[in-house]
């Protein structure tokens, strides 16, 4: 036993005379089989993991730390200056500063992270996902320094990270692949010719990386060049490599991926599939396991193909084999993510496993804890990604403080995966994901009901979020029926992105009562103004209020009470009772109830209102703080509405700024490489005379 790792020693002790699989508090309830057994774990390398460095931030760093703590393994955090007061720093046993906010100078600095591992005497590094998780050079550097990289060998990262290489390996292993061009000739003409040969629509993809970065759909020859250049710029920025490949784009495909695990002993298993079809900007927004409508025989074929893929590259640790699936359930290899996925919790929920625990055990040299036959599928799970973004503005990412943050109560079938708390700030420097809401139930419909119930309890004030959008999405009839595909959001755009309706008069009464009770305004009669509607309020001596809105009178009665540090409004409007969480911030009243959220603005005088959103001389404003990557115009240029003016990089995304109208550029305020703050004018713009006359 002396040669076994600390992880192994702890698990041997834990599993004697205990459950067959550890029923973690993170997992859904189920029936567990008692087995009297003694499990023996040996390591051929004598590895020892008593301390692990997490080379990441946010919710995934916190997630890894929770499992490390459960196993008695110490955790080491690294943090940038922007993350000094973050949740993952507070959770860690030790934490080390690694530089300025930009990830290139902190979380992507291999040398700094290796130095922290040495200083802290951490035997292993867990890269999480993103940042250095799929960086072959980093995995190789860990190996050279004698540090365990909790991930696959560098060769597997290399082979699967280069999409052209991975396609060839998969084809040789008998894994179905989609038609495309993965060659070394990267000339514009060559790529364009192959796109024409394959037939439009085609997909341009960055050869390196993933996460939707450097990916563009091209539907015609006319738009090929512009989309190619855009994909190359983004790929260069994200992966420092602008090489691309061309693939046939399958219309309305499903994105189905399989969780696989391999060990150092040549074993590999699959833990069933996840459906990640519903996406915006080629990035997943809601995931579920298992995939809806998949027959057992297709599920088995998917899993076996994924295992063949893993074995073809001698895979070790957690990996995900991604497939595109057509309407007839034919599937084709797309790529392999050589790391733990963001959506791994749904797999944990349906299999009763802790995949981070598996990663640590396998990194310590152990065999996969369960055989393929022992891995069973139970129930259904959903994961909804809660982002700081504005769905009504093309899902524009946002940043800012979480002035109020309250969540549903976590329990064995509800997980809140997050790295932020109330009062924290969503930083402009990193991904805008706030949290992952994960739920489990015995079947898909029950899990979907639980998801919607939990989303209504996820209340955030301080910045735009996609929570209401997720509620619309999860309640859409086609989503309920399991008819999901990657074009789901564009196809149902109107229903999912309903513009905010004027608040119902009953809601205005609720808001008025909440404001009165909060401010203790108890005068006999006065008038409130909300949503440009006058509310004439009269106090009745029985404690109720009469509220006149236009031609209708409402009898309103209620009170405020506190629960778990939140203020709630219990209210009756014309005899109909309701309960809502009440937050009043500056000039806005927020009501959160089982029907969803309502924001009611209290108008301020015009002389106090902010500058017009149209910017300087009708020119565009920076949608958010970011770096000017490319400038296409100069002073004196004439442009047409929709022409590209410049490209901004912000929150790991590329944003093309376009001309709002025909006109002339009078002045460009920023050079390439400059930083522009949110809502600042980017150019001075002079409209054409005809447009001016029309607007007058």
C-alpha positions in Angstrom: 0.0 0.0 0.0 3.0 2.3 0.4 3.2 2.8 -3.3 -0.5 3.8 -3.6 -1.5 7.4 -3.9 -3.1 9.4 -1.1 -6.3 9.5 -3.2 -6.2 5.7 -3.4 -5.6 5.2 0.3 -8.6 7.4 1.1 -10.9 5.7 -1.3 -9.8 2.2 -0.2 -10.8 3.1 3.4 -14.0 4.8 2.3 -15.3 1.9 0.1 -14.8 -1.0 2.5 -18.2 -2.3 3.7 -19.9 0.7 2.0 -22.1 1.6 -0.9 -21.2 0.1 -4.3 -21.0 3.7 -5.6 -20.5 6.7 -3.3 -23.9 8.6 -3.1 -22.4 12.1 -3.1 -24.5 14.9 -1.8 -24.2 16.4 -5.3 -26.1 13.5 -6.9 -29.8 12.6 -7.2 -31.4 10.1 -4.8 -31.7 6.5 -5.9 -31.6 3.0 -4.6 -28.0 1.9 -3.9 -26.9 -1.7 -3.7 -25.0 -2.8 -0.6 -22.0 -4.9 -1.2 -19.6 -6.4 1.2 -16.2 -6.0 -0.5 -12.7 -4.8 -0.2 -11.4 -2.8 -3.2 -7.7 -2.8 -3.9 -6.2 0.0 -5.8 -2.6 -0.1 -6.9 -0.5 2.4 -8.8 2.2 1.3 -11.1 4.0 4.6 -10.9 3.9 5.3 -7.2 2.1 8.6 -7.8 1.0 10.6 -4.8 -1.7 13.2 -4.9 -2.2 15.1 -1.6 -2.4 18.5 -3.1 -3.8 19.7 -6.5 -3.4 23.0 -8.2 -6.5 24.2 -10.2 -5.3 26.2 -13.1 -8.6 27.9 -13.7 -11.1 30.2 -12.1 -14.8 30.6 -11.5 -17.3 27.8 -11.2 -15.1 25.0 -12.5 -12.3 25.8 -10.0 -14.9 25.7 -7.2 -16.3 22.4 -8.6 -12.9 20.7 -8.5 -12.2 22.0 -5.0 -15.4 20.5 -3.7 -14.4 17.0 -4.8 -10.8 17.5 -3.6 -12.1 18.5 -0.2 -14.3 15.4 -0.1 -11.3 13.2 -0.8 -9.1 15.0 1.7 -6.9 16.5 -1.0 -5.7 20.0 -0.5 -6.5 22.6 -3.2 -4.3 25.4 -4.5 -5.9 28.3 -6.4 -4.3 30.8 -8.8 -5.9 34.2 -9.5 -5.5 37.3 -11.6 -5.7 40.8 -10.1 -9.3 41.0 -11.2 -10.1 37.8 -9.3 -8.4 38.7 -6.0 -11.7 38.6 -4.0 -13.3 35.8 -5.9 -15.1 32.8 -4.6 -12.6 30.2 -5.8 -9.8 32.1 -4.0 -11.8 31.9 -0.8 -12.6 28.2 -1.2 -9.0 27.1 -1.7 -6.6 26.0 1.0 -3.9 28.2 -0.6 -4.1 30.9 -3.3 -1.4 32.6 -5.4 -1.6 35.7 -7.5 -0.4 35.2 -11.1 -0.7 38.6 -12.7 -2.9 41.2 -14.4 -6.5 40.6 -15.5 -5.9 39.7 -19.2 -5.8 35.9 -19.4 -2.7 36.0 -21.6 -0.8 37.4 -18.7 -2.3 35.2 -16.0 -4.4 32.1 -16.6 -2.7 31.4 -19.9 0.8 31.9 -18.5 2.2 28.3 -18.4 5.5 29.4 -16.7 3.7 31.2 -13.8 1.4 28.3 -13.1 4.2 25.7 -13.1 6.1 28.0 -10.7 3.1 28.1 -8.3 2.9 24.3 -8.5 6.5 24.0 -7.4 6.2 26.7 -4.7 3.1 25.1 -3.2 4.4 21.6 -3.6 1.3 20.5 -5.5 1.9 17.1 -7.1 -0.9 17.6 -9.8 -2.5 20.3 -11.9 -6.2 20.1 -12.8 -6.7 22.5 -15.8 -10.6 22.6 -15.7 -11.9 23.6 -19.1 -10.9 26.5 -21.4 -7.6 28.3 -20.8 -4.8 25.6 -20.8 -7.0 22.5 -20.6 -6.3 21.4 -24.2 -2.9 22.9 -24.6 -0.4 20.2 -25.6 2.6 22.3 -24.7 1.3 22.8 -21.2 0.7 19.1 -20.7 4.2 18.3 -22.0 5.7 21.0 -19.7 4.0 19.4 -16.7 5.4 16.0 -17.7 8.9 17.5 -18.0 8.6 19.1 -14.6 7.4 15.9 -12.9 3.9 17.3 -12.3 0.8 15.1 -12.9 -1.4 16.7 -15.6 -4.9 15.7 -14.8 -5.9 15.0 -18.4 -4.9 12.9 -21.4 -1.3 12.5 -22.7 0.1 15.3 -24.8 -0.1 13.1 -27.9 -3.9 12.7 -27.6 -4.4 16.4 -27.1 -2.3 17.0 -30.2 -4.1 14.5 -32.4 -7.6 15.5 -31.3 -6.8 19.2 -31.1 -6.0 19.4 -34.8 -9.3 18.8 -36.5 -7.9 17.6 -39.8 -5.7 15.1 -38.0 -8.5 13.9 -35.8 -10.8 13.2 -38.8 -8.2 11.0 -40.4 -7.6 9.0 -37.2 -11.4 8.6 -36.7 -11.9 7.4 -40.2 -9.2 4.8 -39.8 -10.8 3.7 -36.5 -14.1 3.1 -38.2 -15.8 6.1 -36.7 -18.2 7.9 -39.2 -16.9 11.3 -40.4 -18.6 14.1 -42.3 -17.3 15.2 -45.8 -14.8 18.1 -45.8 -11.4 19.5 -46.6 -8.7 19.2 -43.9 -5.6 19.9 -46.0 -2.5 22.0 -45.4 -3.1 24.3 -48.3 -4.6 27.4 -46.6 -4.8 29.7 -49.6 -8.0 31.6 -50.1 -8.4 30.1 -53.5 -7.9 26.5 -52.4 -10.4 26.8 -49.5 -13.0 28.5 -51.8 -12.6 25.7 -54.4 -13.1 23.0 -51.9 -16.2 24.8 -50.5 -17.6 24.8 -54.0 -16.8 21.1 -54.5 -18.4 20.1 -51.2 -21.4 22.3 -51.9 -23.0 25.2 -49.9 -23.8 25.6 -47.1 -20.4 24.8 -45.6 -18.9 25.3 -42.2 -15.6 27.1 -41.7 -13.9 25.9 -38.5 -10.7 26.8 -36.8 -8.4 23.8 -36.9 -7.4 24.4 -33.2 -9.7 24.9 -30.2 -13.4 24.8 -29.8 -16.3 26.5 -28.0 -17.7 28.0 -31.2 -14.6 30.2 -31.7 -13.4 30.6 -35.2 -16.5 29.0 -36.6 -18.7 30.4 -39.4 -21.6 29.1 -41.5 -21.3 30.1 -45.2 -24.5 29.7 -47.2 -23.2 31.1 -50.6 -20.1 31.8 -52.5 -20.6 35.5 -52.3 -20.2 35.6 -48.5 -17.3 33.1 -48.4 -14.4 35.5 -48.3 -15.8 37.8 -45.6 -16.7 34.8 -43.3 -13.3 33.2 -43.9 -11.4 36.4 -42.8 -13.6 36.7 -39.8 -13.1 33.1 -38.8 -9.3 33.5 -39.2 -9.2 36.6 -37.1 -11.1 35.0 -34.2 -9.1 31.8 -34.4 -5.8 33.7 -34.3 -7.0 35.7 -31.3 -8.2 32.7 -29.4 -5.8 29.9 -30.4 -2.8 31.8 -31.9 -3.4 29.8 -35.1 -5.6 30.9 -38.0 -5.6 27.6 -39.9 -9.2 26.5 -40.8 -10.9 23.5 -42.3 -14.1 23.3 -44.5 -16.9 20.8 -43.8 -20.3 20.2 -45.3 -22.9 21.8 -43.1 -25.8 19.5 -42.2 -29.0 21.5 -42.0 -30.9 21.3 -38.7 -28.5 18.8 -37.2 -28.5 17.6 -33.6 -25.3 18.0 -31.5 -25.0 14.8 -29.5 -21.9 14.0 -27.5 -20.7 11.0 -25.5 -18.7 11.1 -22.2 -15.8 8.8 -22.3 -13.1 7.8 -19.8 -9.8 6.0 -20.3 -7.1 4.8 -17.9 -3.4 4.0 -18.0 -4.2 0.3 -18.3 -5.8 0.5 -21.7 -9.4 0.5 -20.5 -12.1 2.8 -21.9 -15.8 3.2 -21.1 -18.6 5.5 -22.1 -21.1 7.1 -19.7 -23.9 7.6 -22.3 -24.7 10.7 -24.3 -25.8 14.3 -23.8 -27.8 16.4 -26.2 -26.3 19.9 -26.6 -28.2 21.0 -29.7 -29.8 24.2 -28.5 -27.1 26.9 -29.0 -26.6 30.5 -29.7 -23.5 31.8 -31.4 -22.5 28.2 -31.8 -22.2 27.9 -28.1 -24.3 25.6 -25.9 -27.0 27.2 -23.7 -29.0 24.2 -22.4 -27.9 20.5 -22.3 -29.6 17.3 -21.2 -28.8 13.7 -20.7 -29.8 11.3 -22.1 -30.6 12.7 -25.5 -34.3 12.7 -26.2 -35.8 10.2 -28.6 -32.6 8.1 -28.9 -33.4 4.4 -29.1 -31.3 2.0 -27.0 -29.6 0.5 -30.1 -28.5 3.9 -31.4 -27.3 4.8 -27.9 -25.2 1.7 -27.8 -23.7 2.4 -31.3 -22.9 6.0 -30.2 -21.1 4.8 -27.1 -19.2 2.1 -28.9 -18.1 4.6 -31.6 -16.9 7.0 -28.9 -14.9 4.3 -27.2 -13.2 3.4 -30.5 -12.3 7.0 -30.9 -10.8 7.2 -27.4 -8.8 3.9 -27.9 -7.5 5.1 -31.2 -5.5 7.8 -29.5 -4.7 5.8 -26.3 -6.9 8.2 -24.3 -6.6 8.7 -20.6 -9.0 10.6 -18.3 -12.2 12.4 -19.1 -13.0 13.2 -22.7 -16.0 14.0 -24.9 -16.6 12.7 -28.4 -18.9 15.1 -30.2 -21.1 14.0 -33.1 -23.6 15.7 -35.4 -26.8 13.7 -36.0 -29.3 14.0 -38.8 -33.0 13.6 -38.7 -32.7 9.8 -39.3 -30.2 9.4 -36.3 -27.2 8.9 -38.6 -24.2 10.3 -36.7 -20.8 11.7 -37.8 -17.7 12.5 -35.8 -17.3 16.2 -35.3 -14.4 16.6 -32.8 -13.1 15.3 -29.5 -12.8 17.6 -26.5 -9.8 16.4 -24.5 -10.9 17.7 -21.1 -13.8 17.8 -18.7 -16.8 19.5 -20.4 -18.9 22.4 -19.0 -21.9 20.2 -19.1 -20.4 17.2 -17.3 -22.9 17.5 -14.3 -25.8 16.1 -16.3 -23.8 12.9 -16.9 -23.0 12.7 -13.2 -26.7 13.0 -12.4 -27.9 10.2 -14.6 -25.0 7.8 -13.7 -24.5 8.5 -10.0 -20.8 9.3 -10.5 -18.4 12.1 -9.6 -16.3 12.6 -12.7 -13.8 14.8 -11.0 -13.2 12.1 -8.5 -12.7 9.7 -11.4 -10.2 12.1 -12.9 -8.1 12.2 -9.7 -8.2 8.4 -9.3 -7.2 7.8 -12.9 -4.4 10.4 -12.7 -3.1 8.5 -9.7 -2.7 5.5 -11.9 -5.8 3.5 -10.9 -8.2 1.6 -13.2 -11.6 3.0 -14.2 -13.8 2.6 -11.1 -16.6 0.8 -12.9 -16.8 -1.6 -15.8 -19.1 -0.8 -18.8 -21.7 -3.2 -17.5 -21.8 -1.5 -14.1 -22.5 2.0 -15.5 -26.3 2.4 -15.6 -28.5 5.2 -16.8 -31.2 6.4 -14.4 -33.6 9.3 -14.9 -33.1 12.5 -16.8 -31.1 15.7 -16.1 -31.0 19.2 -17.6 -28.3 21.9 -17.3 -29.2 25.6 -18.0 -26.3 28.0 -18.4 -27.1 31.3 -16.8 -25.2 34.1 -18.6 -24.7 37.8 -18.1 -26.1 38.7 -21.6 -28.9 40.4 -23.3 -30.9 38.0 -25.5 -32.9 40.8 -27.0 -29.6 42.4 -28.3 -28.2 39.3 -30.1 -27.1 37.8 -26.8 -24.6 40.6 -26.3 -22.5 39.6 -23.3 -22.5 42.0 -20.3 -20.5 42.7 -17.2 -21.1 44.4 -13.9 -22.0 43.8 -10.3 -24.4 41.2 -9.0 -26.4 43.7 -6.8 -28.8 41.0 -5.8 -28.4 37.2 -6.3 -30.7 34.6 -4.9 -30.9 31.0 -6.1 -33.1 27.9 -5.6 -32.2 25.8 -2.6 -29.6 23.1 -3.5 -30.6 19.5 -2.8 -29.6 16.1 -4.0 -31.6 16.7 -7.3 -30.7 20.4 -7.7 -27.2 21.7 -8.2 -26.0 25.3 -8.4 -22.6 25.3 -10.1 -21.2 28.8 -9.7 -18.2 30.8 -8.9 -19.9 34.1 -7.8 -21.8 35.4 -4.9 -24.0 38.4 -4.3 -21.9 41.5 -4.5 -19.3 40.0 -6.9 -18.7 41.4 -10.3 -19.0 39.6 -13.7 -15.7 40.7 -15.2 -15.3 41.9 -18.7 -12.1 40.0 -19.0 -13.6 36.5 -18.9 -16.5 34.3 -20.0 -19.9 35.9 -18.9 -21.3 32.7 -17.5 -22.7 33.3 -14.0 -23.8 29.8 -13.1 -25.0 26.4 -14.2 -28.4 25.3 -12.9 -28.6 21.5 -13.0 -31.7 19.4 -12.1 -32.5 15.7 -12.1 -35.8 13.8 -12.0 -37.1 10.3 -12.8 -38.1 11.2 -16.4 -37.7 14.0 -18.9 -41.0 15.8 -18.3 -40.5 15.8 -14.5 -37.0 17.1 -15.0 -38.2 19.9 -17.3 -40.9 20.9 -14.8 -38.3 21.1 -12.1 -36.0 23.1 -14.3 -38.6 25.8 -15.0 -39.6 25.9 -11.3 -35.9 26.4 -10.3 -35.3 29.0 -13.0 -38.1 31.2 -11.5 -36.2 31.0 -8.2 -33.0 32.2 -9.8 -33.2 36.0 -9.3 -30.5 38.5 -10.3 -30.5 42.3 -10.3 -27.7 44.5 -11.5 -27.2 43.3 -15.1 -29.0 41.6 -18.0 -29.3 37.8 -17.8 -30.8 35.1 -20.0 -33.0 33.6 -17.3 -36.3 34.8 -18.8 -35.1 33.5 -22.2 -34.3 30.1 -20.7 -37.8 30.0 -19.2 -39.3 30.7 -22.7 -37.0 28.1 -24.2 -37.7 25.4 -21.7 -41.5 26.0 -22.0 -41.6 26.0 -25.8 -43.9 23.2 -27.1 -41.3 21.9 -29.5 -38.6 21.8 -26.8 -41.0 20.0 -24.5 -41.6 17.4 -27.3 -37.8 16.9 -27.6 -37.7 18.2 -31.2 -34.3 19.9 -30.7 -31.6 20.8 -33.3 -28.9 23.4 -33.7 -31.2 25.8 -35.6 -33.8 25.7 -32.8 -33.3 29.3 -31.6 -33.2 30.9 -35.1 -36.3 28.9 -36.1 -38.3 29.9 -33.1 -36.8 33.3 -32.7 -40.0 35.3 -32.5 -41.5 33.1 -29.7 -38.3 32.8 -27.7 -37.4 36.5 -27.9 -40.7 38.2 -27.2 -40.2 41.8 -26.6 -41.0 42.9 -23.0 -44.7 43.7 -22.9 -46.1 46.6 -21.0 -46.7 45.5 -17.4 -50.3 44.5 -16.6 -52.2 46.9 -14.5 -52.3 44.4 -11.7 -48.5 44.2 -11.8 -48.4 48.0 -11.6 -50.6 47.9 -8.5 -48.2 45.3 -6.9 -45.2 47.5 -7.7 -46.9 50.6 -6.4 -47.9 48.9 -3.1 -44.3 47.5 -2.8 -42.9 51.0 -3.2 -45.4 52.6 -0.8 -44.7 50.0 1.9 -40.9 50.1 1.4 -40.8 53.8 1.5 -43.5 54.0 4.3 -45.4 56.6 2.3 -48.7 56.6 4.2 -50.3 59.9 3.1 -54.0 59.8 2.2 -53.7 60.5 -1.5 -50.9 60.9 -4.0 -50.0 60.0 -7.6 -47.2 57.7 -8.7 -45.8 57.5 -12.2 -44.6 54.2 -13.6 -44.1 53.0 -17.3 -45.5 56.4 -18.4 -48.8 55.5 -16.6 -50.2 57.6 -13.7 -51.3 55.6 -10.7 -53.7 57.6 -8.4 -53.4 56.2 -4.9 -55.8 56.7 -2.1 -55.2 55.3 1.4 -58.2 53.7 3.0 -58.4 53.7 6.8 -58.9 49.9 6.8 -55.3 49.6 5.7 -56.0 49.0 2.0 -55.4 51.2 -1.0 -57.6 52.2 -3.9 -55.5 52.6 -7.1 -56.9 54.3 -10.2 -55.1 53.4 -13.5 -56.7 55.0 -16.5 -60.4 54.0 -16.3 -60.1 51.2 -13.9 -60.0 51.1 -10.0 -58.2 48.4 -8.0 -58.5 47.5 -4.4 -55.1 46.6 -3.1 -54.0 45.2 0.3 -50.8 43.6 1.4 -47.7 43.6 3.6 -43.9 43.1 3.4 -42.1 40.3 5.2 -38.5 39.0 5.2 -37.4 35.4 4.5 -33.8 34.3 4.1 -32.5 37.9 3.9 -34.9 38.8 1.1 -38.0 41.0 1.1 -41.3 39.6 -0.1 -44.5 41.3 -1.0 -47.7 39.5 -0.1 -50.4 41.3 -2.0 -54.1 41.0 -2.9 -55.4 42.9 -6.0 -59.2 42.9 -6.3 -59.2 39.7 -4.2 -56.5 37.8 -6.1 -53.6 37.0 -3.8 -50.0 36.6 -4.9 -46.5 36.5 -3.5 -43.4 38.1 -5.1 -39.9 38.9 -4.1 -39.4 42.7 -4.1 -36.3 44.6 -4.9 -36.1 48.4 -5.4 -32.9 49.6 -7.0 -32.4 53.2 -8.0 -35.4 54.0 -10.3 -36.5 50.4 -10.9 -38.8 48.1 -9.1 -38.2 44.4 -9.5 -40.8 41.7 -8.8 -39.9 38.0 -9.0 -42.9 35.6 -8.8 -43.9 32.1 -10.0 -45.0 33.8 -13.2 -41.5 35.1 -13.9 -39.8 38.5 -13.4 -41.2 42.0 -14.0 -39.2 45.3 -14.1 -41.1 48.5 -13.7 -39.2 51.8 -14.2 -40.0 54.9 -12.3 -39.3 57.7 -14.8 -36.7 60.3 -14.0 -36.6 63.9 -15.4 -35.3 64.2 -18.9 -32.4 66.5 -17.7 -31.2 63.6 -15.6 -31.4 60.9 -18.3 -28.3 59.6 -19.9 -26.9 60.4 -23.4 -28.8 59.0 -26.4 -28.0 55.5 -27.3 -27.4 56.5 -30.8 -24.0 58.0 -29.9 -22.1 60.9 -31.4 -23.9 62.3 -34.5 -25.9 59.1 -34.8 -22.8 56.9 -34.9 -22.5 53.5 -33.2 -21.5 53.1 -29.6 -19.3 50.4 -28.2 -21.7 47.6 -27.1 -19.4 46.8 -24.2 -15.9 47.4 -23.0 -13.4 45.7 -25.3 -10.4 45.9 -27.6 -10.6 47.3 -31.1 -9.3 44.4 -33.2 -9.8 45.8 -36.7 -10.7 49.1 -38.3 -12.1 49.1 -41.8 -12.8 52.9 -42.3 -11.1 56.2 -42.1 -12.3 59.8 -42.0 -13.9 60.9 -45.2 -15.1 57.4 -46.2 -18.7 57.0 -47.4 -20.5 54.0 -46.1 -23.8 52.3 -46.6 -26.1 51.0 -43.9 -24.9 47.6 -42.8 -21.2 48.2 -43.9 -18.7 46.8 -41.4 -16.9 49.7 -39.6 -14.7 47.8 -37.1 -14.3 44.6 -35.1 -14.2 44.5 -31.3 -13.0 41.6 -29.2 -14.8 41.5 -25.8 -15.5 38.7 -23.4 -13.8 36.2 -25.7 -16.1 37.1 -28.6 -15.7 39.0 -31.9 -18.3 41.7 -32.5 -18.6 43.4 -35.9 -19.7 47.1 -35.6 -21.8 48.1 -38.6 -23.0 51.5 -40.0 -26.5 52.3 -38.8 -27.3 54.4 -41.9 -25.8 55.7 -45.2 -23.4 58.5 -44.5 -19.8 59.8 -44.2 -17.3 59.0 -41.5 -16.1 62.3 -40.1 -13.8 60.9 -37.4 -12.6 57.5 -36.1 -12.1 57.7 -32.4 -10.1 54.5 -31.8 -7.1 52.8 -33.4 -6.5 49.0 -33.7 -5.4 47.6 -30.3 -7.1 50.4 -28.3 -9.5 49.8 -25.5 -13.0 51.2 -25.8 -15.4 51.5 -22.8 -19.0 50.5 -23.0 -21.4 53.0 -24.6 -18.6 55.3 -25.8 -18.9 56.6 -29.4 -16.6 54.7 -31.9 -16.9 57.0 -34.9 -18.3 60.4 -35.6 -20.9 59.9 -38.3 -22.7 62.3 -40.7 -25.9 61.1 -42.3 -26.8 61.6 -45.9 -28.9 64.7 -46.4 -31.9 62.6 -47.5 -31.8 60.6 -44.3 -31.6 63.8 -42.2 -34.7 65.2 -44.0 -36.6 62.0 -43.5 -35.8 61.9 -39.7 -37.0 65.6 -39.4 
